[in-house]
């Protein structure tokens, strides 16, 4: 990426030379050009929220910024990009959305996330640290910035306006108003599950901001909950756990099960742990933020349950599903099973047959399929 301070080499994580998706976009470049052209003073505490692959903090590393991200993969990409750029360790402070934010923010740079709820939560958490002289600049692609986005900035921080669009990107300028009466933070949000979804019927689900379908049970998960395998699997992984409702259902149905909840979202894993604890589930559970099943011992798992995402931010891709499936095959013992819920049109049965040599249709409706693949050896 070319910046006002020179070129920066950037990659996503995990690094894949076949990946055609860039680790930055026009909105990152637009924000950096604005900071340089307007000679924005990058002094005091500079906080960068939602920096997807570390492009912003890598370019601004000399100003010792603080990065706040919900993505484990994004954070790992940032570490790699900083090291590639020769940035000294510790020059950029890496925080997650679950960490306490800095007490004072002098420059706040926001890469608008896909989730409006996550933006709301992060602005409300940062608002007490923002003062009248704080420089607040947001950035995003035109298709990512809506009237509701601007209203959030105005409602939580102060008067807000936008720039002209350049290369389909736009900037957001906000003038903090310390006298503004801010709303209470509604996150995390809890609700009670409906009947007819197996062991978790009538149980409580806890969702931190940004988790998929945080205000209701999505129809794909509802379908999977009605077709879970019988108890007795042993060690079970809820892979891409989201709010943890699937793994919690397994633990409720089989107190002897050992359930590992895994997601690359810090918000998701916090939600899964809160959901599990809210229901007083007996048995043993582990909660891990990470890159799928990396770090799980080969042949140590009996059952993997997975609802893989098919988007990486705004891009449609099957790369995440492929990594999840290959990780599951490695982690499963011989005879262990991978159960996948997915939209019919995604064709996961073809991918599973290619990888496992087999794929069985467990259940289907007009929109979804539940597939089962067995590791043969």
N, C-alpha and C positions, 0 to 999 in steps of 0.2 A: 504494500500500500504506500502510495506517495503522500507524504504529509508536508506541511510547511517547514518541518525540521529535518527532512530527508526521508529516505525510503525505509520501510520497516517490513521485515519478512515475517509473515503470519501463517499459521496453520490451525486447523481445527484439532480436536482431540476425540477419539484416538486418531493419530495421523495416518492417513491412507493416501498414497500417491495416485490412486484411481479416483479419488473423490474430486468431483468437478466443482463442488460448492466452495465459495471463498470464505475466509475467516473474517471478512469485513464487507460492508456495503456502502452505498453512496451517502447514507445518513451519517455514518461514522466520519467519512471524509468531509462532509459539509460542516459538521460541528467543529472539527479540527481547524478547517480553513477560517471559520468565523472567529474562533478564539485568537488566531494569529492576526487576521486582518483588522479586527477591532481592538487588538492589543488588550484583551481581557486580562486583568491582573490575577494570575494563578498563585495567589499567596494564601497563607493560613492553611486551613484544612480543606483540601480538595477531595470531594466525595464523588465517585462515579457509580451510578446505580444501573444494573442491567447490561453491563458491558459483555456482550455475548461470548466473544472468544478472546478478550483481552486486547483488542485493537486500540481502544482509547487509552487505557492505563499504560500500555507499552509505549505509545507515542508521547505520553505526558509523564513518563517515569521520573524525569529530572525534578518534577514538582512534588514528588513523593505522595501520590494520591492514595486514597482508600477506595478499594473496589468492594461493592456489595453485590453478590450474585446468588441466585437460587439454584444454579446449575453446577454440579460436581464436574461435569465434562468441561464446562466453560472455565471453571477455576483451574483445572488441570491444563487446559489450553493456554490460559494466561501464564501459568508458571513456565511452561515450555517456551512461549513467545518472549517472555521477559529474559529468560536465560539465553535464548538465541540472540537477543539484542544486546547482550552483555550488561544487563542491568544488575547492579549489586543486590544480593539477597537482602530482603527487608526494606528495600527502597519503596516498594508498593505493599501496602497492608491489605491482605486478602481476608474479607469477612463474608459470611453467609447471611442470608435473610433471617436466619434464626439467632444471629449474634446481636448483642446490644450495639446500636449505632454510635458514632462519635457524639460526644457531648456538645460540640460546636461544629457548625458547617459554614465555611466562608465562600466556597464555590460548590454548587451542586449541579452535576451533569447527569442527565437522565436519558438513557437509551430506552425509549418507550417499549414496554413488553407487550406480548400478544394478549396477556390477561389484564383486563381493566381492574379486576379485583386485586391482583398483585401490586399494580401501580398504586391503588388506593391505600393498601396496607403499608407499603414502603413510604409513601408521602406522609401518612399519619405518624409513622414511627420516627421519621426524620424531622417533622415540623417543629418540635420543641427545640431542636438544635439550630434551626434556621433563624437568622436575625434580619433586621431591616436592610443591612448592607450586603447580605448574601447574594451572590450572582447565581441565578437559576436559569439554566438553559437545557431544554429537552431536545431530542432529535429522534427522527423515525422516518420511515418511508411514508409517502402520502397515503397509501392504503391502510397504514397502521394508525394514523392520527385522525380521530373523529371529534365531533362536537363534544361527545361525552368525555373524551380525553382532556380537552381544554377545560371543561367544567370541573373536573377533578382538581386540576391545578388551581383554579380560581377558588374553589370551595375550601381547599385545605391550606394553600399557601398565600394566594393573593391575585391581583389583576394579571391576566394572561393574554398574550397575542401570539400570532404566528408569523413566520417569514414567508416570502415568496418561495415557490417550489423550485428546486434545482436538481436535475437528474432524478426526478420523481421522489426527492427527499424534501423534508421540511423541518424547520427549527421551531421550537416553542420558547418564548421569552416570558418569564414570570417575575413580577415585582413583589417580594414578600411583604405581607402586612402583619406585623406582630400583634396588632389589636384584633385580628380576625378571630371570631369565635368558631373553633373547629369542631366538627362532629366527633362523637366517640368512635373508636375503632371497632367495627362489627366483627372483626376476625380474631380468633377462629370462630367458625360457624358450625353449629350442631343441629342435627335433625334426627327424627326417628324413622327407621326404615318401615316400609309397608309390609303387609302380610304377603305370603306366597313366595318368599325368597329364601326358603330353607332355614337353616339354623340361625340366621341373623334377622329373621322376621321380628319386627317390633323392637329391635336393638338400636342403640345410639351410634351415629357416625359423627366424627369430628373432622372438620376440614379447615386447614389453614389456607390463606389466600393463594390463588394461583393453581390449586389442585384441580384436575379435570372434573367437571360437573360437580362443583363444590356445594351447590344448593339443592341437588336432587340426585337420585340414583340413576345413572345413565342406563339406557336400554340394553346395551351390550353386556354390561356387568350383571344386570338383572337376569338376562338370559343365561349367562354362565352360572350364576348362583343356583339356578334351577336344575343344572345338569352337572354338578360337581361329582367327582369320583367318590365311591364309597369310602368310609373311614378305614384306617388301618395302613396308611401309606408309610408312616415312619417320619423321615425328615422331608419336609415340604418347603418349597420356596414360592413365595408370592412375588414374582418377578415383574418389576414395574408396578409396584404395589399401590401407588396412588394413596387413597385414604385408608387402605388396609382392610377394606370390607371383605375381600375374598379370603385372605389369610385368616382373618378373625372368624369367618364362617367355618373354615377347616378346623381351627382350634376349638370352637364351640362344639362341633360335631364329634371331634376326636381329641379328648383331653390328653391322650398319650402322644399326640403328634408334636414334633419339634418344628416350629415354623420360623423361617427366615424371611423377613420383609426387606426387599431391596428396591431402591429407586435412585435415580441420579438427581432428583429434586430434594433439596433440604426440607422444603415445605411439605412434600409428600411424606417423607419418612417421619417427620414430626406428627403429621396427621395420623399415619398408621399407628404409631405408638400411642397417641391419645385415644384413638378409637379402640384399640386393644384394651387399654387400661380402663376406659369408661365402662366396659362391659364385664369387668371382673373375670376375665377368661382364665381358667386354670391351665396349668401346663407351662411349657418353656417356649419363649420367643426371643428372637434376636432382630434388631433393627439396624440396617446398614445403608449408608449413603455411598454409592459407588457406581462403577461402570459395569452394570449387569452382574454377571456371575464371576467376573475377574476377582481372583483372590479366594474363591471357594475351591476346596480341594477336589481334584478329579475323582469321579466315582463315589462321591460322598452323599449324594442326594437321591431320594426315592421318587419324588414327584415335583414337577415344576408347573406352575399355573401362570399363564401369561396372556395379557391383552396388549400387544405391542402397539406403540404409536406409529403412525405413518407420515408424520410431519416433523421436520426439524425447523422450528420457527415458522417461516412462511413457505418453506420448500417442501414438496412432497417427495418422499424417499423411502425405499425399503431397506436402507442400510442399517437402521436401528433394529428392525425385526431380524435381519440376517445375523447381526451380532448376538442378539438375544438367543436365537435358535442354536447357533453354533456353541455359545457358552453353555446352554442347557445340555447339549449333547455331551460336552466334555465333563460337566459336573455330575451327570446322572450315572448311577451304577448300571451294570448290565441288567436289563429288564425294567429299568426305571422309565418313567413316562413323562412326556411333555404334553400338556393340554393347552390348547390355544383357542381363544375366542377372537373372531375377526369378521369384518365385512366380507360378504360373498365375493365381491369383485376383486379383492386383493389377491386371490389365488394362492393362499398360503399352503394349500394341499400339495401344490406342485413343488414349492420350496421345501416342504417337509419330506416329501418322497425323495427329492434330490439329496437331502442331507442325511436322513435316517434310513432311507430305503423303504419306508412305509408311511402311510397316513390313513387313519380311519375316521370316518364321519361319525361323531357321537350324537349330534343333534343339529337341527337346522330350522330356520324359519325364513320368510322371504328376504330378510336383510342379513342375518348372521349365520355363521357356522361355528360349531365347536368341534375341533379336530384333536385327535390323539395320535401321538407318534411314540414308538417304543425304541429305546436303545437296545440293539440286538447283541452287542458285544464290544 
